Every structure is written in structure tokens, then in C-alpha cells.
Amino acid sequence: MPRKISLSVNNNPTELGDFVKGFVYHVTTGILASLRDTGAIKNLELNVDSDNQVNMTLNGNEVPLSYFAAQIIRSTLAGMVANLKGASEPMRTLDLKITQ
């Protein structure tokens, strides 16, 4: 099934090549698989705000995250986007959307 992935870092849309799209998708599905009460992605919105708060909405339902889980997710995403083309400064905010 085709999927659409969009990523914005520090309020700047980020162009993703096929490898990066696949990598982001698989990292994100791995994160979801480790959380309770989640399932297949139809629509996913994952946001990190400037206060380092992580919010995740899966198929229209908010996914509750403990502080520990939120910080691991934030750190994983920050490390992943730090190496993207055009990433000249550390991640302050992130918006990730996946639609299948």
C-alpha cells in the first residue's frame, strides 16, 4: 500500500529521498510496535514541540506516552534528523505525518 510521509524540522519542510522515507517509516513503526495499544498506521501524527513535549496521534487517537518513552522517542528522532541534508542546527521542533 502506498504511503505518504512528510517531515518538518524546526518548522522547515524537509525533502526526503526514498531511502530516508523508508528509514523514517521503519523507525517509526518500530517505535509504535514497542508501545501498548497501538496498531497499524492509517494516519500518524508525531510532534515534538519546543518544550520537548512529544505528542503522538495514531488513527485519530492520542497515544499516551510516559516521560521515559517520550524522551527516548525524542532522542531517537533528533539523532535521525541531525544527519539529514540541510540540518544545520539541532532539532527544536519536529512534525512527522505518515498516511497509508
C-alpha positions as CSV (number, residue, x, y, z in Angstrom):
1,M,0.0,0.0,0.0
2,P,1.5,3.4,-0.9
3,R,2.3,5.7,2.0
4,K,2.9,9.4,2.2
5,I,5.5,10.7,4.6
6,S,6.1,14.3,5.4
7,L,8.6,15.7,7.8
8,S,9.2,19.2,9.1
9,V,12.1,20.1,11.4
10,N,12.3,23.5,13.1
11,N,9.2,24.5,11.0
12,N,11.1,23.8,7.8
13,P,9.7,21.1,5.5
14,T,12.4,18.5,4.8
15,E,12.7,16.8,1.4
16,L,13.0,13.1,1.8
17,G,14.6,10.7,-0.6
18,D,13.4,7.1,-0.9
19,F,16.0,5.7,1.5
20,V,15.2,8.3,4.1
21,K,11.4,7.8,3.7
22,G,11.9,4.1,4.2
23,F,14.2,4.6,7.2
24,V,11.8,7.1,8.9
25,Y,8.9,4.7,8.3
26,H,10.6,1.7,9.7
27,V,12.0,3.5,12.8
28,T,8.5,5.0,13.4
29,T,6.8,1.6,13.1
30,G,9.4,0.1,15.4
31,I,8.6,2.8,18.0
32,L,4.9,2.1,17.6
33,A,5.4,-1.7,17.9
34,S,7.0,-1.2,21.3
35,L,4.1,0.8,22.7
36,R,0.9,-0.7,24.2
37,D,-2.4,-0.5,22.5
38,T,-1.2,0.6,19.1
39,G,-1.8,-1.0,15.7
40,A,-1.3,-0.5,12.0
41,I,-0.7,3.0,10.7
42,K,-3.5,4.6,8.7
43,N,-2.8,8.1,9.9
44,L,0.0,9.0,12.2
45,E,1.0,12.5,13.5
46,L,4.0,12.7,15.7
47,N,5.1,16.1,17.1
48,V,7.9,17.3,19.2
49,D,7.4,20.9,20.4
50,S,9.9,23.5,21.6
51,D,9.4,22.4,25.2
52,N,10.5,18.8,24.2
53,Q,7.0,17.5,24.7
54,V,6.2,14.5,22.4
55,N,2.6,14.0,21.2
56,M,1.5,11.1,19.0
57,T,-1.9,10.6,17.4
58,L,-2.4,7.3,15.7
59,N,-5.5,6.8,13.5
60,G,-7.3,9.7,15.3
61,N,-6.5,8.5,18.8
62,E,-3.9,10.1,21.1
63,V,-1.2,7.6,22.2
64,P,-0.3,8.1,25.8
65,L,3.4,8.2,26.4
66,S,5.3,8.0,29.7
67,Y,8.0,10.6,30.3
68,F,10.7,7.9,29.6
69,A,9.1,6.7,26.4
70,A,8.6,10.3,25.2
71,Q,12.3,11.1,25.8
72,I,13.6,8.0,24.0
73,I,11.4,8.8,21.1
74,R,12.5,12.5,21.1
75,S,16.2,11.5,21.3
76,T,15.8,8.9,18.5
77,L,14.2,11.4,16.2
78,A,16.7,14.1,17.0
79,G,19.6,11.8,16.2
80,M,17.9,10.7,13.0
81,V,17.2,14.2,11.6
82,A,20.6,15.6,12.7
83,N,22.2,13.9,9.7
84,L,19.7,15.0,7.1
85,K,20.7,17.3,4.3
86,G,20.2,20.9,5.4
87,A,20.2,20.1,9.1
88,S,22.5,22.9,10.2
89,E,21.1,23.3,13.7
90,P,19.8,21.0,16.4
91,M,16.2,19.9,16.3
92,R,13.9,22.2,18.3
93,T,10.6,21.1,16.8
94,L,9.5,18.2,14.6
95,D,6.3,17.3,12.8
96,L,6.1,13.9,11.2
97,K,3.0,12.7,9.3
98,I,2.5,9.3,7.8
99,T,-0.6,8.4,5.8
100,Q,-1.3,5.0,4.3
